[in-house]
Amino acid sequence: MNLLTDIVAAALASIPLLLTLGLVTLVLALAHFLLIRRNRDLGNERLFSRQLIMLALTLIGLVAVILALPVSEGARNQIIALLGLLISGVFAFSSSNIFANLAAGVLMRMTRPFVLGDFISVGEHFGRVAERGLFDTEIQSESGELIALPNSYLTSRPIATLRSDGALVSAELSLGYDAHHADIEPLLLAAAKASGLQDAFVQLLELGNFAISYRVSGVLPEARGLITARSNLYKAILDSLHGAGIEIMSPTIMNQRPVPAEQVFIPAGGGHRQRRAQAAEAEAVLFDKAELAQQLAERKAQLSEQARALEEEAKGADGERKAAIKAQLERMREQRRELDAMTESGSEATGAGQAGRS
């Protein structure tokens, strides 16, 4: 009789636990169906937040089951403490397992170093971002391969990002000292323009032992055509320079042509007097985000200095003058809010990274 009584008492005590288990299972199954199962075609990028919700619901359900256990209050508190310790330990020692990728995925959602469609270069990998998942990020390489990179791999290495709304396309080449740079620059600028690039500019990179190294760069408005644009730039450079009778040399070629003793390798003097083609300022294109940030910071500093001066003046003013100072201060605060908004929007527009070079 006592045994039967104990069994009935244990069964009655287990009813809250069984009800909680059933309710938690039902809620999790329903949430999984509504959030993930019927939306599998959304892709990892849009499923990310839904997966986080499922993770949070699972943890809440686990805590609810623990609270429903037919044990004493002290034992229940110890189990909850043990659960918290286990979760903390998992995250503390997750540098080499799946939780490291989860934490890295959340971190990248907050910092936004790149978005879908951007070209990124990290380590030995270069490609266009195709999907961003909870544990990995998928990029498509120049050869069309899909490469899945663990999120922890991305957060532990520098990421070079080419913005999808405009990328810098560059090409480097070496030319002999017998070609004047004033003749070369217009040809390279024309090649960049012919290949569809904007705001083109030319830089002299190095005066080598046997050749001069040049770099021609320009902005591609739509980064999705990066690979084709780079190939077109190479073709245009070949057509432009060869059409002008200028020989392209590799960085390692040594010119050993037999020439008369009185021959000197100085380009004809007329070339440098020719009018150069209009070129964009290199710094304005390469460091556009940094230039904008500096301008905004300087303007903010000016507003702060002017505001301090007006506040000092307002202490000794009265009547109409004081009211005018207050109105002017309010306008300056509004300008400061607009500058802050520009700073935030500029950071989001560029993703978390600078426009890379290719």
Secondary structure, DSSP 8 states (H G I E B T S, - for coil): -HHHHHHHHHHHHHHHHHHHHHHHHHHHHHHHHHHTGGGGGGHHHHHHHHHHHHHHHHHHHHHHHHHTSSS-HHHHHHHHHHHHHHHHHHHHT-TTSHHHHHHHHHHHHHH-S--TT-EEEETTEEEEEEEE-SSEEEEEETTS-EEEEEHHHHHTS--EEE-TT-EEEEEEEEE-TTS-HHHHHHHHHHHHHHTT-EEEEEEEEEE-SS-EEEEEEEEES-GGGHHHHHHHHHHHHHHHHHHTT--EE-TT--------TT------TTGGGS-------HHHHHTHHHHHHHHHHHHHHHHHHHHHHHHHHHHT--THHHHHHHHHHHHHHHHHHHHHHHHHHHHHHTTTS-B-B-
